[in-house]
């Protein structure tokens, strides 16, 4: 999961993402400092490296819930 440390939609900051998503789902977390909501409105556009990563068939999917 890629998060920001100042996302206005997550007032708990990157730690809020850690507690709610990354630990519960067993995900790795990468923090982009000062990135806001990591959206077009915050100056972000296409992110080809992320698309390539999502479409890479060699990356193992997370284990499903039991």
C-alpha angles and dihedrals in degrees: 000000000000115000140167127231092228106039107153090211092059107049090181088066123216090331089062090057090048093053098043105034120008099049095037093049097035094242131152113242127216118188121210105201116233094357097134113207093338090238138128089265089060093053100269123130134164113351105198095181091059092048090050090050092050092049095045105115093199095069112097117236120237117268112267120244114271 
